[in-house]
Amino acid sequence: MEGLTYTDSGRPERPEFKVIKKIDARPKAENKNRPQETKKEDRLLAETPILEIPDDYEAFKDEDNEEPGELYEYTEQADRLALTHNIPGHEFSDYPPAPNRDFVEVMRIALESRLRPGATAERMGFAGFDGKTVVDVGTRDGRYVQMFTDLGAKEVYGVDPDKEELEKAVNQGLLDERHALTCTLQDLPKEKMGTFEVATVFHFNMPIPEQKGFFIKLYESLTKNGQVVMTVAEDKTLQNIIRFIEPLFSMQVENLWNRHEDYPHKNLVILTKKPLGFKIKLRILLLSGERFLHSVLSKISKAPLK
C-alpha cells in the first residue's frame, strides 16, 4: 500500500497520521447542547484518504469526563470512524456498525483489535501468537485461521469433528490436509498432545457432562507454559466452567463489548497452564480411570444376552 514502510519481518510499520479535522466531541458540561455531526461532515469524513486519521476520532475515543449514559454513544462513534478510515491500533468497544459487510468479517476485525500485540489480551497476560504453533479447537470452516496467521502464528491446526465444515477450510486454502484434523480435542492423535503453544477456543459452548474432560485434554494438548485464548458469550456458562479451569490454569477474564446482550465472544478468557504437580497428575489419572470404566460399561451394555 502506498505510503507504508515495512519492517524486516515484512509487516508495515505504524504510520504517522495527518490531522485533517477537529471536532470537540466530548459532552462537556459547558457544551451540552453542541450540534450533532451534519451529513456534510459525515461525507467529509467518508472521503478521507485511507490511513489519514481524523482528529475527531481521538475526541470520540477519549473517555474522560463522560457523563453517565453517554459513554456507549461516543465509543460507538469512535468504532465507526476507525472502521471507515482503517485506523491501526484502535481497540473496538463493540462490533462496529458495518451494514455492507459480512458479520463474520466484522467479528474478526473487532476480535483482532483486542488480540494484537499491545492490546487487551496482552494486558491480560497473553504472550501473543507470534512464532507460535496454534491449535484452533472447533475451527469449523477455518474462519479465524487467517487472523492467527496475520497475528504472527508460525503454524495453525484446525480441529473439528464436522468433516464438511473442515473441508471448506481446506478448499479455501486456509488449512492444508495435514493441518486439518477431523476429530474432537478429546480424540486428538497422541503424537499431537503436548505440542501446541497456544490453543484457541472461540464461542465456547459444550454440554456440562463433557466440560471437565475437555479442560483436562486442553491442558494435556499444550506445551509447558502454554496458553489458551477463549471466548464465552454467556456469563452463566463462564461461571460454570471456572471450577474445571482453576485447578489447571491461571485465569484472566475481561468483558469485551459495551452491549449487555450475550454477544458472540463477549467474555475474553486468557488461560495459562499451571505446572504439572501432584494434584493435576491425580486429576488426569482419575479422568483416565473414569473413561476406561465408562468404556467397559458401555461394551457390557451393548453385548448380546446369552
C-alpha positions as CSV (number, residue, x, y, z in Angstrom):
1,M,0.0,0.0,0.0
2,E,1.3,3.4,-1.0
3,G,2.8,5.4,1.9
4,L,3.6,2.5,4.1
5,T,7.1,1.5,5.2
6,Y,7.9,-2.1,6.2
7,T,10.0,-3.8,8.9
8,D,12.4,-6.6,8.4
9,S,9.6,-9.1,9.2
10,G,7.7,-7.8,6.2
11,R,4.9,-6.1,8.3
12,P,4.0,-2.5,7.8
13,E,5.3,-0.1,10.4
14,R,2.7,2.1,12.1
15,P,2.4,5.3,10.0
16,E,2.3,8.8,11.3
17,F,-1.2,10.2,10.9
18,K,-2.2,13.5,9.4
19,V,-4.8,15.6,11.3
20,I,-7.5,16.7,8.9
21,K,-10.3,18.0,11.1
22,K,-11.0,18.9,14.7
23,I,-14.4,18.3,16.3
24,D,-14.8,18.6,20.0
25,A,-17.0,15.5,20.5
26,R,-16.8,15.2,24.3
27,P,-20.0,16.0,26.2
28,K,-18.6,18.7,28.5
29,A,-21.0,20.5,30.8
30,E,-20.4,23.8,29.1
31,N,-21.1,22.2,25.7
32,K,-24.1,20.1,26.5
33,N,-26.2,21.4,23.6
34,R,-23.5,21.1,21.0
35,P,-24.8,20.3,17.5
36,Q,-24.6,16.8,16.2
37,E,-22.4,16.0,13.2
38,T,-24.1,17.1,10.0
39,K,-24.4,15.0,6.8
40,K,-21.9,17.2,5.2
41,E,-19.3,16.5,7.9
42,D,-20.1,12.8,7.6
43,R,-19.4,13.0,3.9
44,L,-16.1,14.8,4.6
45,L,-15.0,12.0,6.9
46,A,-16.0,9.3,4.5
47,E,-13.9,10.9,1.7
48,T,-10.8,11.0,3.9
49,P,-7.9,9.1,2.2
50,I,-7.0,5.7,3.8
51,L,-4.5,5.9,6.7
52,E,-5.2,9.6,7.4
53,I,-6.7,9.8,10.8
54,P,-9.4,12.4,11.5
55,D,-8.6,14.3,14.7
56,D,-12.2,13.9,15.9
57,Y,-11.5,10.2,16.3
58,E,-9.3,11.0,19.2
59,A,-12.0,13.2,20.7
60,F,-14.6,10.4,20.4
61,K,-12.2,7.8,21.7
62,D,-11.4,9.9,24.8
63,E,-13.5,8.6,27.7
64,D,-12.5,11.3,30.2
65,N,-15.3,13.4,31.7
66,E,-18.0,11.2,30.1
67,E,-21.4,11.8,31.7
68,P,-23.4,8.7,32.8
69,G,-25.4,7.1,30.0
70,E,-23.4,8.8,27.2
71,L,-20.3,6.5,27.0
72,Y,-21.8,3.9,24.6
73,E,-22.9,6.6,22.1
74,Y,-19.4,8.0,21.7
75,T,-17.4,4.8,21.8
76,E,-19.6,3.5,19.0
77,Q,-18.8,6.6,17.0
78,A,-15.1,6.0,17.6
79,D,-15.6,2.4,16.3
80,R,-17.3,3.7,13.2
81,L,-14.6,6.2,12.4
82,A,-11.9,3.6,13.0
83,L,-13.6,1.1,10.6
84,T,-14.2,3.8,8.0
85,H,-10.6,5.0,8.0
86,N,-8.8,1.7,8.6
87,I,-7.1,3.2,11.7
88,P,-4.4,0.8,13.0
89,G,-4.2,0.4,16.8
90,H,-7.9,1.0,17.5
91,E,-9.5,-1.4,20.0
92,F,-13.1,-1.8,19.1
93,S,-15.5,-1.5,22.0
94,D,-18.3,-3.3,20.1
95,Y,-18.8,-4.9,16.7
96,P,-18.5,-1.8,14.6
97,P,-21.6,-0.7,12.6
98,A,-20.9,-2.0,9.0
99,P,-24.2,-2.8,7.2
100,N,-22.5,-3.6,4.0
101,R,-20.0,-6.1,5.4
102,D,-20.4,-9.8,6.3
103,F,-21.0,-10.2,10.1
104,V,-18.2,-12.8,10.5
105,E,-15.8,-10.4,8.9
106,V,-16.8,-7.7,11.3
107,M,-16.4,-10.1,14.2
108,R,-12.9,-10.9,13.0
109,I,-12.0,-7.2,12.8
110,A,-13.2,-6.5,16.3
111,L,-11.6,-9.6,17.8
112,E,-8.2,-9.0,16.1
113,S,-8.1,-5.4,17.5
114,R,-8.2,-7.0,21.0
115,L,-5.8,-9.8,20.3
116,R,-3.0,-7.9,18.5
117,P,0.3,-7.1,20.4
118,G,-0.2,-4.3,23.0
119,A,-3.9,-4.7,23.1
120,T,-6.4,-6.2,25.6
121,A,-5.1,-9.8,25.5
122,E,-1.5,-8.8,26.1
123,R,-2.6,-6.6,29.1
124,M,-4.3,-9.7,30.5
125,G,-1.0,-11.7,30.3
126,F,-1.3,-13.3,26.9
127,A,2.2,-13.7,25.3
128,G,0.9,-13.5,21.7
129,F,0.7,-15.6,18.6
130,D,4.0,-14.5,17.1
131,G,6.1,-17.6,16.1
132,K,3.8,-20.0,17.9
133,T,2.2,-23.3,17.0
134,V,-1.6,-22.8,17.4
135,V,-4.5,-25.2,17.6
136,D,-7.9,-23.8,16.8
137,V,-10.4,-26.0,18.6
138,G,-13.8,-26.1,16.9
139,T,-12.4,-24.3,13.9
140,R,-15.5,-25.1,11.7
141,D,-14.7,-23.5,8.3
142,G,-11.4,-22.0,9.4
143,R,-12.9,-18.5,9.7
144,Y,-10.3,-17.3,12.2
145,V,-7.3,-19.2,10.9
146,Q,-6.1,-16.3,8.7
147,M,-6.4,-13.9,11.7
148,F,-4.0,-16.1,13.7
149,T,-1.5,-16.1,10.8
150,D,-1.8,-12.4,10.4
151,L,-1.0,-12.1,14.1
152,G,2.2,-14.0,13.5
153,A,1.4,-17.7,14.2
154,K,4.0,-20.0,12.7
155,E,1.6,-22.9,12.2
156,V,-2.1,-23.3,12.7
157,Y,-4.0,-26.6,13.1
158,G,-7.8,-26.7,12.9
159,V,-9.6,-29.3,15.0
160,D,-13.3,-30.1,14.3
161,P,-15.4,-33.3,14.1
162,D,-17.5,-31.8,11.3
163,K,-15.8,-33.1,8.2
164,E,-17.9,-31.0,5.8
165,E,-17.1,-27.7,7.6
166,L,-13.4,-28.6,7.8
167,E,-13.3,-29.3,4.1
168,K,-14.5,-25.8,3.5
169,A,-11.3,-24.5,5.2
170,V,-9.2,-26.8,3.1
171,N,-11.0,-25.8,-0.2
172,Q,-10.5,-22.1,0.6
173,G,-6.8,-22.7,1.2
174,L,-7.0,-21.7,4.9
175,L,-5.7,-25.1,6.0
176,D,-4.0,-28.0,4.2
177,E,-4.8,-31.6,4.8
178,R,-2.0,-32.1,7.3
179,H,-3.3,-29.2,9.5
180,A,-7.0,-30.1,9.2
181,L,-7.8,-32.6,12.0
182,T,-11.2,-34.2,11.8
183,C,-11.8,-35.1,15.4
184,T,-12.7,-33.6,18.8
185,L,-10.0,-32.3,21.1
186,Q,-10.6,-35.4,23.3
187,D,-9.7,-37.7,20.4
188,L,-6.7,-35.7,19.3
189,P,-3.9,-38.1,18.0
190,K,-1.4,-38.9,20.8
191,E,1.6,-37.6,18.8
192,K,-0.1,-34.1,18.8
193,M,-0.6,-34.0,22.6
194,G,1.7,-31.5,24.3
195,T,2.8,-29.9,21.1
196,F,0.7,-26.7,20.9
197,E,1.9,-23.4,22.4
198,V,-1.5,-21.7,22.0
199,A,-5.0,-23.1,21.9
200,T,-7.9,-21.0,20.8
201,V,-11.5,-21.9,21.8
202,F,-13.9,-19.4,20.4
203,H,-17.5,-19.1,21.4
204,F,-17.3,-21.9,23.9
205,N,-20.5,-23.9,24.3
206,M,-20.3,-27.5,25.4
207,P,-22.6,-29.9,27.3
208,I,-21.9,-29.8,31.1
209,P,-21.0,-33.5,31.4
210,E,-18.2,-33.1,28.8
211,Q,-16.6,-29.9,30.3
212,K,-14.4,-31.4,32.9
213,G,-12.7,-33.9,30.5
214,F,-12.4,-31.1,27.8
215,F,-10.3,-28.9,30.0
216,I,-8.0,-31.7,31.1
217,K,-7.4,-32.6,27.5
218,L,-6.9,-28.9,26.7
219,Y,-4.2,-28.9,29.4
220,E,-2.6,-32.0,28.0
221,S,-2.5,-30.6,24.5
222,L,-0.3,-27.7,25.5
223,T,3.4,-27.3,25.9
224,K,4.9,-26.2,29.2
225,N,3.6,-22.6,29.9
226,G,1.1,-23.0,27.0
227,Q,-1.8,-20.6,26.9
228,V,-5.5,-20.6,25.8
229,V,-7.4,-17.8,24.2
230,M,-11.0,-18.4,24.8
231,T,-14.3,-16.5,24.3
232,V,-17.6,-17.2,26.1
233,A,-20.8,-15.5,25.2
234,E,-23.0,-16.4,28.3
235,D,-22.0,-15.3,31.8
236,K,-23.7,-18.4,33.2
237,T,-21.6,-20.7,31.1
238,L,-18.4,-18.9,32.2
239,Q,-19.4,-19.2,35.9
240,N,-20.0,-22.9,35.5
241,I,-16.6,-23.8,33.9
242,I,-14.5,-21.9,36.4
243,R,-14.5,-24.9,38.7
244,F,-12.9,-27.0,35.9
245,I,-10.4,-24.4,34.9
246,E,-8.9,-23.1,38.1
247,P,-7.2,-26.4,39.2
248,L,-5.3,-26.5,35.8
249,F,-4.8,-22.9,34.7
250,S,-4.4,-19.4,36.0
251,M,-7.2,-17.3,34.6
252,Q,-7.9,-13.7,33.5
253,V,-11.3,-12.6,32.2
254,E,-12.4,-9.3,30.6
255,N,-15.7,-8.3,29.0
256,L,-15.0,-7.1,25.5
257,W,-18.2,-5.4,24.3
258,N,-20.2,-2.5,25.7
259,R,-23.6,-4.0,24.9
260,H,-25.2,-6.2,27.6
261,E,-26.7,-8.9,25.3
262,D,-25.0,-12.2,25.0
263,Y,-22.9,-11.2,22.0
264,P,-20.6,-13.8,20.5
265,H,-17.2,-13.6,22.1
266,K,-18.4,-11.3,24.8
267,N,-16.1,-12.5,27.5
268,L,-12.4,-12.9,26.6
269,V,-10.7,-15.5,28.8
270,I,-6.9,-16.0,28.9
271,L,-5.7,-19.2,30.5
272,T,-2.0,-20.0,31.3
273,K,-1.1,-23.6,32.1
274,K,0.0,-24.3,35.7
275,P,3.0,-26.6,36.4
276,L,2.2,-30.3,36.3
277,G,2.0,-31.0,40.1
278,F,0.7,-34.0,42.1
279,K,-2.9,-32.7,42.2
280,I,-3.1,-32.2,38.4
281,K,-1.5,-35.7,37.8
282,L,-4.1,-37.2,40.0
283,R,-6.9,-35.4,38.1
284,I,-5.6,-36.7,34.8
285,L,-5.3,-40.2,36.2
286,L,-8.8,-40.2,37.7
287,L,-10.2,-39.0,34.4
288,S,-8.4,-41.8,32.5
289,G,-9.9,-44.3,35.0
290,E,-13.4,-42.8,34.5
291,R,-13.1,-43.1,30.8
292,F,-11.8,-46.7,31.0
293,L,-14.7,-47.7,33.3
294,H,-17.2,-45.9,31.0
295,S,-15.8,-47.8,28.0
296,V,-16.1,-51.1,29.7
297,L,-19.6,-50.5,30.9
298,S,-20.6,-49.3,27.5
299,K,-19.3,-52.5,25.9
300,I,-21.1,-54.7,28.5
301,S,-24.4,-52.9,28.0
302,K,-24.2,-53.4,24.2
303,A,-23.2,-57.1,24.5
304,P,-25.9,-59.5,23.4
305,L,-27.6,-61.5,26.1
306,K,-26.9,-65.2,26.1
